[in-house]
Amino acid sequence: MLNETYKGLLISWNYKFETFLQLLVMGMVFLGIGFIMGGGQVTPDRLAFILVGYLMWLYSTIVISNMCYDLLGEAQAGTLEQVFMSPVPVPLILMGRSFSTLITATIHILLLTLVMLWGFGVSIPLRWSGLPVFIVTIAGLFGFGFMIAGATLLFKRIGQLASLTANALLFLNGSMVPVEQFPQWLAIFAKTLPTTQGVILLRQTLLETYSLHDLWRDGSLLLLLSQSAVYFGGGLLFLIWCVKKAKRAGTLGSY
């Protein structure tokens, strides 16, 4: 797992120009969203509200895309079967790659956040109570990524599905508009997605000074823990099932 983490970090460092362009695009998209949602005005309070959800959406996009295109690239290069010949379990290999993805994504997102905080006067208090909420949300997100990875092994070219799923989260996880303002049926569906509950609780801990005790007492933290556990465990089981099915069909390394 450490080797996969090191490889991911090395690739990211070797393509620094691409990393810079990614940060530039991320910043422009965020400002565009803030400008539209603010009715043509960019206010620090509104940007702070949007930034919490937007950053979580960036994690969603990076994790889902990497889970898909990493395996797809291995299949295109003809090296996917070699990965599965390793004595290390495949889920553990993917978790190592996911860990490297998390580190590089965090570095990129921190750089973007610092620029936004400094350049536009956005204030987001850093409170320790937000860290457990973030970690639990990311666990569920990786479980969702395992589902995408499993589907990639079975159906190969699902890049459009991964992109559609990642982009849909931007509109459905409460990044731009609070879930409470959704129609009831849509709000219920949105809260089943892997990052929606996490975005809600992060805003409460960072922007509204809720404590973990408050979140536990009203049941919202327990809901997040349960949801992330289901996503992570279900995603891992689905990935293992897809690996076995692809092996039985003899299509593991085909593209």
C-alpha positions in Angstrom: 0.0 0.0 0.0 2.9 2.4 0.7 4.4 1.7 -2.7 1.1 2.6 -4.4 0.9 5.8 -2.3 4.5 6.7 -3.3 3.8 6.1 -6.9 0.7 8.3 -6.9 2.6 11.1 -5.3 5.5 10.8 -7.7 3.2 10.9 -10.8 1.5 14.0 -9.4 4.8 15.7 -8.8 6.1 14.9 -12.3 3.1 16.6 -13.9 3.2 19.9 -12.0 1.9 21.9 -15.0 -1.2 19.8 -15.2 -1.7 20.2 -11.5 -1.4 24.0 -11.8 -4.1 24.0 -14.6 -6.3 21.8 -12.5 -6.1 24.3 -9.6 -6.8 27.2 -12.0 -9.9 25.5 -13.4 -11.1 24.6 -9.8 -10.8 28.2 -8.8 -12.6 29.6 -11.8 -15.5 27.1 -11.5 -15.9 28.0 -7.8 -15.9 31.7 -8.5 -18.4 31.2 -11.3 -20.7 29.3 -9.0 -20.4 31.9 -6.3 -21.1 34.7 -8.8 -24.2 33.0 -10.1 -25.6 31.9 -6.7 -24.9 35.4 -5.3 -27.0 37.0 -8.0 -24.1 38.7 -9.6 -22.3 39.6 -6.4 -19.5 37.8 -4.6 -19.9 38.1 -0.8 -17.6 36.4 1.7 -20.5 34.8 3.7 -22.0 33.3 0.6 -18.6 32.1 -0.6 -17.9 30.4 2.8 -21.2 28.5 2.6 -20.5 27.4 -1.0 -16.9 26.6 -0.4 -17.5 23.9 2.2 -19.8 21.9 -0.2 -17.6 22.7 -3.2 -14.5 21.3 -1.6 -16.3 18.1 -0.7 -17.5 17.9 -4.2 -13.9 18.2 -5.4 -13.0 15.2 -3.3 -15.9 13.3 -4.8 -14.8 14.1 -8.4 -11.1 13.2 -7.7 -11.9 9.9 -5.9 -14.6 8.7 -8.4 -12.6 9.7 -11.5 -9.3 8.1 -10.2 -11.1 4.9 -9.2 -12.4 4.6 -12.8 -9.6 5.9 -15.0 -6.8 4.3 -13.0 -8.2 0.8 -13.7 -9.2 1.8 -17.2 -5.6 2.9 -17.9 -4.2 -0.3 -16.6 -6.6 -2.3 -18.9 -5.6 -0.1 -21.9 -1.9 -0.6 -21.2 -2.4 -4.4 -20.8 -1.0 -4.4 -17.2 -4.3 -4.9 -15.3 -3.8 -8.7 -15.0 -0.4 -8.1 -13.5 -1.9 -6.1 -10.8 -4.3 -9.0 -9.9 -1.3 -11.4 -9.9 0.1 -9.6 -6.9 0.0 -11.6 -3.6 -1.5 -8.5 -2.0 -5.3 -8.5 -2.1 -6.6 -6.2 -4.8 -8.9 -4.2 -2.5 -5.7 -3.4 -0.4 -3.9 -2.2 -3.6 -6.8 0.0 -4.5 -6.9 1.4 -0.9 -3.2 2.3 -1.3 -3.9 4.1 -4.5 -6.9 5.7 -2.9 -4.7 6.9 0.0 -2.3 8.5 -2.4 -5.2 10.1 -4.2 -6.5 11.5 -0.8 -3.0 13.0 0.0 -2.5 14.6 -3.4 -6.1 15.8 -3.5 -5.8 17.3 0.0 -2.6 19.2 -1.0 -4.3 20.6 -4.1 -7.5 21.5 -2.3 -5.6 23.2 0.6 -3.7 25.4 -1.9 -7.0 26.3 -3.6 -8.7 27.0 -0.2 -5.8 29.3 1.0 -6.0 31.3 -2.2 -9.8 31.7 -1.8 -9.5 32.6 1.9 -6.8 35.2 1.3 -8.0 36.6 -2.0 -11.7 37.0 -1.3 -11.8 37.5 2.5 -13.6 34.2 3.1 -13.6 33.1 6.7 -14.0 29.4 7.6 -13.0 28.7 11.2 -11.0 25.5 11.6 -12.5 23.5 14.4 -11.4 20.0 15.4 -15.0 18.9 15.6 -15.1 19.0 11.8 -12.2 16.6 11.3 -14.1 13.4 12.4 -17.0 14.4 10.2 -14.6 14.8 7.3 -12.9 11.5 7.9 -16.2 9.6 8.1 -17.5 11.3 5.0 -14.4 10.4 3.0 -14.7 6.7 4.1 -18.1 6.6 2.6 -16.9 8.3 -0.5 -14.2 5.7 -1.0 -16.8 3.0 -0.7 -18.7 4.7 -3.5 -15.5 4.8 -5.5 -15.1 1.0 -5.0 -18.5 0.6 -6.6 -17.3 2.6 -9.6 -14.1 0.5 -9.7 -16.1 -2.7 -9.7 -18.3 -1.5 -12.5 -15.2 -0.5 -14.5 -13.9 -4.1 -14.3 -17.2 -5.5 -15.6 -18.2 -2.9 -18.2 -14.8 -1.3 -19.0 -15.7 2.0 -20.7 -17.8 3.7 -18.0 -16.0 7.1 -18.0 -19.2 8.9 -18.9 -21.0 7.3 -16.0 -18.3 8.3 -13.6 -18.3 11.9 -14.9 -22.1 12.0 -14.8 -22.2 10.7 -11.2 -19.5 13.1 -10.0 -21.1 16.1 -11.7 -24.6 15.2 -10.4 -23.2 15.3 -6.8 -22.4 19.0 -7.3 -26.1 19.8 -7.7 -27.5 17.2 -5.3 -25.2 17.2 -2.2 -26.2 20.7 -1.1 -23.1 22.4 -2.3 -24.9 25.3 -3.9 -28.4 25.2 -2.4 -29.2 23.8 1.0 -30.9 20.4 0.9 -33.7 21.8 3.0 -34.8 23.9 0.0 -35.2 20.9 -2.2 -38.6 19.3 -2.9 -39.2 16.7 -0.2 -38.8 13.7 -2.6 -35.5 15.1 -3.9 -34.2 16.0 -0.4 -34.8 12.4 0.7 -32.9 11.1 -2.3 -30.1 13.6 -1.9 -29.5 12.6 1.7 -28.8 9.0 0.6 -25.8 10.2 -1.5 -22.3 9.6 0.0 -21.4 13.3 0.7 -24.7 15.1 1.4 -24.9 14.4 5.1 -21.2 15.1 5.5 -21.6 18.5 3.8 -24.5 19.4 6.1 -22.6 18.4 9.3 -19.4 20.1 8.1 -21.3 23.4 7.7 -22.8 23.0 11.2 -19.4 22.3 12.8 -17.4 24.9 10.9 -19.9 27.7 10.3 -22.5 27.2 13.0 -20.3 26.1 15.9 -22.1 22.8 16.5 -20.2 20.4 18.7 -19.9 16.6 18.1 -22.0 16.1 21.2 -24.8 18.2 19.6 -24.6 16.2 16.4 -24.7 12.9 18.3 -27.6 14.0 20.4 -29.8 14.9 17.5 -28.9 11.7 15.6 -27.3 13.3 12.6 -23.8 12.1 13.4 -25.1 8.5 13.9 -26.8 8.7 10.5 -23.5 9.8 8.9 -21.6 6.9 10.6 -24.2 4.4 9.5 -24.4 5.7 5.9 -20.6 5.7 5.5 -20.3 2.2 6.9 -22.9 0.9 4.5 -21.2 2.6 1.5 -17.7 1.5 2.5 -18.6 -2.1 3.3 -21.1 -2.4 0.4 -18.6 -0.9 -2.0 -15.9 -3.2 -0.9 -18.1 -6.3 -1.2 -19.3 -5.2 -4.6 -15.7 -4.7 -5.8 -14.8 -8.2 -4.7 -17.8 -9.7 -6.4 -17.0 -7.8 -9.6 -13.4 -9.1 -9.5 -14.6 -12.7 -9.2 -17.2 -12.3 -11.9 -14.6 -10.8 -14.3 -12.2 -13.6 -13.6 -14.8 -16.3 -14.2 -15.8 -14.6 -17.5 -12.1 -14.3 -18.5 -12.6 -10.5 -19.2 -10.4 -9.1 -16.5 -7.6 -7.8 -18.7 -9.6 -7.2 -21.8 -10.5 -3.8 -23.1 
